Amino acid sequence: MPSPEKLATDATVAIMLADGFEEVEALAVADVLYRAGVRSDLISVTDARHVTSSHGIRVVADLMLEDVDLSTYTVLFLPGGMPGTLNLKATPAIQTEVLRRSDEALPIAAICAAPSILSELGILDGRHATANPAFVKAIAEGGAIVHENPVVADEFITTSRGAGTALELGLELVRQLLGDEAAAEAARALEAQGFDPAQLPPEFSNPERMRAALGQFQFLMNTTAGPVNWRVVEDSAKQTAYAGGDPAPTATEAEAARQAMSV
């Protein structure tokens, strides 16, 4: 991707491309980052800068793997797709960098099938994560605590479900790199729905309570009579950051959530 005309940060994202990658997952994230002023580089792990996606679309990478030092990037991002995920997994430099980042608690993001790479390397054990439904079993077998959220962030590891959640993953990376306000602004520019923190009930505006939100809303979805306000459920899910166990919401929060979900 070209560098944004106005950079909002020195942070950079390495987007790794192997033949068979899912083009929406890679390019949607790159687009969101570009709009927010974050430089991302498309890096080919093949022997050419032209990389062919899982749907036969040829993309020209910015750089070749042999010409970069992955340790200089703030975030390492692994798109999914088949056989792209298998080709990334078979690249020794990817495995080495993933393990190095795990040891040093440095940011890694993966989407769709690519979280299975992290799982097979043992770094999802005991961590909250998500993946494409076809790969949920694989990451669970690797010890992951599996969720169905569009995006799940657990400390330095961020995972997402697939092409349909790629914009949300991009927004989450913007949030991590630039903050909530920048992510909300990027969402508005994209006409993305459900990410603006202003849409959340005020009782859930404290980041410390966000870990509780999804569990509480799941409970309410199962117990609340009448129509459910799905926008509120979706907003809370997208704002949830799993950094540990889910603390029990207070009675006030539970009641506020119940009222917010009742149309």
N, C-alpha and C positions, 0 to 999 in steps of 0.2 A: 504494500500500500504506500502511496505517497505520504510523506510526513505532513501533518496538518499545518496550514499556514501559520496558525498561532498555537503553539504548544502550551498546554495548561499545566504541565508537569514534566519533570525529567524522567519519570517512570516510563518503561518500555515493555512491550509484550511480544514474545516470540511465538508466532503461530506456525506450528509444524505441519507441513504438507507431505503426505506420501501418496503414491498412486492409489486411487480408490477412496480418497477422503470424501466426506460429505460436504459439498460446496456451500450449502446454506449455513451449516454450523460454523464453518471457517469464516466466510465472508460477511455474514451478518454481525458477528462479533467484531470483526475488523472495522466494519462500517460504523458501529456504535462508538467504538474507541476513537475513530477518526473525527466524528462529529463532536466528541467531547474534548478533543485536543490532546489525545494520548497517541503517541507513535507506536504502531505495531508493524512488525516485519513478517511477511510471508516467507518462510524458510523451507526450501525443498530438501528432503532427505534422499532424493533420488540422484541419478547421475546427470540430471538436466534441470534447467529452470522451468521448463514446461512440465506441469504436473496434471495428470488426468483424473478428474473426479469420479466418484462411483456412478455418475450418470453420464459419463463421457464428455464432460465439459473440461476444456483445457484452460488452465490458469497459469499465468506467468508469475513465478515467485520472484520476490525481491532479491533473495540471496540464496546461496547454496550452503548446506550445512558445513561443508569443509572450510568455508570462508568466515564463519562466525564463532564467537565464544559464547555459548549459551549461558554461562554464569554471569554475563554482564547484563542480562535482561532481568527486569523486575519480576515478570510473570512468565511462566512456561505454560502455553496453552496447547492441549492435544485435542483436535477435532476428532469426531468419530467417523462412521462410514465403513463399509466393507468393500474391498479388503484393506482399506486404508489403515484401520486400527491394527490389523495383523502386521502390516508393513511397518508401522511405527514401532510396534512391540519388538519387531525383529531388528531394529536399528540400535546397535550397542550404545551409541552416544545418547540416545533417548533414555535408555535404562539407567545409564550412569548418571545423567543429569537429574532424573527423577529421584533416585536414591540420595544423591548429594543434597538436593533441596529438602527432602524429607529429614535428613540428618540435621540440617541447619534451619529447619522450619521456615523455608522460603516459599513464596506463592507458587502453587500449581493449580491449573484449571483443566478439567476434562469433561467432555460431553458425549452423550449417546453410548456407544460401545467402548469409548476410550477409558472410562473409569475402570474397566476390567484390567487395563494395563497396570494401574495403580494397585488394584487388588492383588494381582498375581505377583507384584513386587513386595507385597506385605504391608503397604503403608495405609491401607484403609481399615486395618484390624482395630476394632473398637471405636471407629470414627463414624459419624453420621454422614451419609452420602446418598446419592441417587444415580440412576443410569437409565438407559433405554430399557423398557420392560423385558426385552429378550435377554438382557444382561444383568437383571436384578439378582437372579439366582447366583450368578458368578461372583458378584461382589459380596453377596451375603455369605457365600462359602469362604470368602477371604476375610470374614470377620466384620464386615461393614454393618452398621445399624441403618437399615434401608428405609428411605422415605419416598413418598410419591410427589414431593414438592417439585415445581419446575426447576428450582435451583436450591442447592443446599450448600451452605458454607460452614465448615468446621475448622476453626483456626486458619491455617494457611492453605487448606485444601478446599477447592470449590468444584462442585460437580453439577451437571445438568442433564436433562433427560433426552433431548434430541433436537432435530431441526426446528420443531415448533416452539422450542423454549430458548432458542439461540439469542434472540434479542434480549430476553430477560437475563441471560448469562452475561451478555455484554454490559447491560445496565448494572448488574451486580459488581462486575469488575471496575466499572467507573466509580461506583459507590466506594469500593475498597480503596481505590487509588486517589479519588478526589473528594469523596464525602457525599452525604445524603443530598445536599442541595444541587450539586452537579449532576447526580444521577437523576433527580427529579426533573431538572432542566432538560437533560438529554431525552428523557421519556416524553416530555411534552413536545420536543422538537420532532420526535418520531411518531407522535400521535399514539404512543403506547398507552395501554389502559391499565389502571390498577396499581401503578407503582408509586404514585405521589403520596408521601407520608401524611400529607394533610387530609387524606381520605380516611385515615384510621381513626377509630374512636379515641378521644383524648386519653382515656384510661390506659391505652396501649402505646402512648407516645414515648414512654421511657424505654430506651434500648435494653435495659436490664430485664424488662418484662417480655421482650419479644420472644425469648426462648419458650415462654409459656403459651404464647398465643395459639400456635397451631394445634397443640394438644387440646387446649380448651375449646377451640372452635370445632375440632373433630368431635369432642364430647357433645357439644351443643347441637351439632348437625344430627346426632343420633337421638337427641332427647327433646329438641324444641319442636313443639307442634306448630303447624302452619307453614307458610312459605318462608324460604331461607334467602337472606340477602347475600347472594353468592359473591357480589363485588367485595363486600367486607371480608368474607372468608378468603378470597383470593388475595386481597391486599395484605392481610395479616400473614398468610402463608409466604408471600414474597418478601416480607420484612423479617421473617424468622431467621435467626442466625443460631445454629446449633453449636454451642461451645461446651456442652456438657449435658447434664441431666435437665429435664424439664421441671422447673419449680412449679409448685401448685399455685395457681392464681388466687388472689384474695377473693373473698365473697363479693366485694364491691366490683372487682374486675369481672367476675363471673356473671354477675347480674347485668353489668353494662354490656357485656358481650351478648348475653341472651336478648337484651332489648335491641341491640344493634342488628341482630340477625333476624328479628321478627319484622316483617314488612307491615 
